């Protein structure tokens, strides 16, 4: 995934109401329960089926650092899916999404206006329709450039054009992204 897709996944993970299972054996048991087989978990993590079985039986308790990172990442992706869906639905229908980004914003505007791009730090609440478009694009398998375009349009309309009250005809270019943090 790209920077916006990762930001959406991190925002989803923040909606969890309970912490993920602690310890590798508990995390491994959770994955086995979710995926219904030790073979599927082994394939997912790139380890042997026997190793998964050892974690499940508490025969191995401490994974290698790279395996520990993969394990936590996979558990976090699958943790509390109904809570995540409820939070996404609420963001897409009522609350919207908050975007914090540091990126270069350039403009295509009327002659005589400044259109040189510059790095800006922006924290902006976007209305539910932009959150819904982001979630739909993510579910449809959109590329990071397409997700960035949705964010750029939202920031253009809400931040730069002030919901249509100024800068009519302004088109925002959203490039050189340093970071994007999303929250809903």
C-alpha positions in Angstrom: 0.0 0.0 0.0 0.9 3.6 -0.3 1.0 6.4 2.1 -2.7 7.2 2.1 -3.7 3.5 2.1 -1.5 2.9 5.1 -3.0 6.0 6.8 -6.5 4.6 6.3 -5.4 1.2 7.8 -3.8 2.9 10.8 -7.0 5.0 11.3 -9.0 1.9 11.2 -6.7 0.2 13.8 -7.2 3.2 16.2 -11.0 2.5 16.3 -10.4 -0.8 18.2 -12.1 -0.9 21.6 -9.9 -3.5 23.1 -6.1 -4.1 22.7 -4.9 -6.9 20.5 -3.9 -10.2 22.2 -0.6 -9.9 24.1 2.2 -12.4 23.3 3.0 -14.4 20.3 1.1 -17.6 21.4 -2.1 -15.7 22.0 -1.8 -13.8 18.7 -1.1 -17.1 16.8 -4.2 -18.7 18.4 -6.2 -15.7 17.3 -5.0 -16.0 13.7 -5.6 -19.8 13.6 -9.2 -19.2 14.9 -9.8 -16.5 12.2 -8.3 -18.4 9.3 -9.6 -21.8 10.4 -6.3 -23.7 9.8 -2.7 -23.7 10.9 -1.6 -24.2 7.2 -3.3 -20.9 6.2 -1.5 -19.1 9.0 1.8 -20.7 8.1 1.4 -19.6 4.5 0.4 -16.1 5.6 3.4 -15.6 7.8 5.9 -17.5 5.7 6.7 -20.1 8.4 6.1 -23.9 8.7 2.9 -25.4 9.8 4.7 -27.1 12.6 6.1 -23.8 13.9 2.5 -22.4 14.1 1.4 -25.5 16.0 4.3 -25.0 18.5 3.2 -21.4 19.1 -0.4 -22.5 19.6 0.7 -25.1 22.2 2.9 -22.5 24.0 6.0 -24.5 23.1 7.6 -21.4 21.5 6.9 -18.0 23.2 9.3 -15.5 21.6 9.4 -15.1 17.8 12.2 -13.6 15.8 11.8 -9.8 15.5 10.8 -9.9 11.8 8.2 -12.6 12.5 6.9 -10.7 15.5 6.3 -7.6 13.4 4.5 -9.6 10.7 2.4 -11.4 13.3 1.4 -8.2 15.1 0.6 -6.6 11.7 -1.6 -9.5 10.6 -3.5 -9.7 13.9 -4.0 -5.9 13.8 -5.5 -6.1 10.3 -8.1 -8.7 11.5 -8.8 -7.4 15.0 -12.4 -6.4 15.7 -13.7 -6.2 12.1 -17.3 -5.2 13.1 -16.0 -2.4 15.3 -13.9 -1.1 12.3 -16.9 -1.4 9.9 -19.1 0.5 12.3 -16.6 3.3 12.7 -16.1 3.5 8.9 -19.9 3.6 8.4 -20.2 6.4 11.0 -17.4 8.4 9.3 -19.0 8.0 5.9 -22.4 9.0 7.0 -22.2 11.5 9.9 -18.8 12.4 11.3 -16.4 12.6 8.4 -12.7 12.2 8.6 -9.8 14.4 9.9 -6.7 14.7 7.7 -3.4 15.9 8.9 -0.7 16.2 6.3 2.5 17.9 5.4 2.9 18.1 1.7 3.6 20.4 -1.2 0.5 22.1 -2.5 0.6 23.9 -5.8 -2.3 25.5 -7.7 -3.6 26.0 -11.1 -5.5 29.3 -10.8 -6.4 32.5 -12.6 -3.6 34.7 -14.0 -2.1 37.0 -11.5 -2.4 34.7 -8.5 0.4 32.8 -6.8 0.6 29.2 -8.0 4.0 28.2 -6.8 3.9 25.1 -4.8 5.1 25.2 -1.2 5.2 22.8 1.8 2.2 23.2 4.1 1.1 21.6 7.3 -2.6 21.2 7.2 -5.1 19.6 9.7 -8.6 19.7 8.2 -11.9 18.0 8.9 -13.4 16.6 5.7 -17.2 16.0 5.5 -18.7 12.5 5.3 -18.9 12.4 1.5 -15.1 12.5 1.1 -14.7 9.8 3.8 -17.3 7.7 1.9 -15.4 8.2 -1.4 -12.1 7.3 0.3 -13.6 4.1 1.7 -15.3 3.1 -1.5 -12.1 3.7 -3.5 -10.0 1.7 -1.0 -12.6 -1.2 -1.1 -12.4 -1.1 -4.9 -8.7 -1.6 -4.8 -7.7 2.0 -5.9 -4.1 2.9 -6.2 -2.5 5.3 -3.8 -2.5 8.0 -6.5 -6.3 7.7 -6.8 -6.7 7.9 -3.0 -4.4 11.0 -3.0 -6.7 12.5 -5.7 -9.7 12.1 -3.5 -7.9 13.7 -0.5 -6.6 16.5 -2.8 -10.1 17.3 -4.0 -11.5 17.3 -0.4 -8.7 19.6 0.8 -9.2 21.8 -2.3 -12.9 22.3 -1.7 -12.9 22.6 2.1 -9.6 24.1 3.0 -8.6 26.2 0.0 -11.9 27.1 -1.5 -13.6 27.3 1.9 -16.6 25.3 0.8 -17.1 27.4 -2.4 -16.9 30.8 -0.6 -13.6 31.8 -2.3 -11.0 31.0 -4.9 -13.4 29.9 -7.6 -11.6 27.9 -10.3 -8.7 26.9 -8.1 -7.2 23.4 -8.8 -4.9 22.0 -6.1 -1.9 19.8 -6.8 -1.1 17.5 -3.9 2.5 16.3 -4.2 5.7 15.5 -2.3 3.8 14.1 0.6 5.9 13.9 3.8 3.2 12.2 5.8 -0.6 11.8 6.0 -2.4 10.9 9.2 -6.1 10.2 9.1 -8.6 9.8 12.0 -12.3 9.1 12.1 
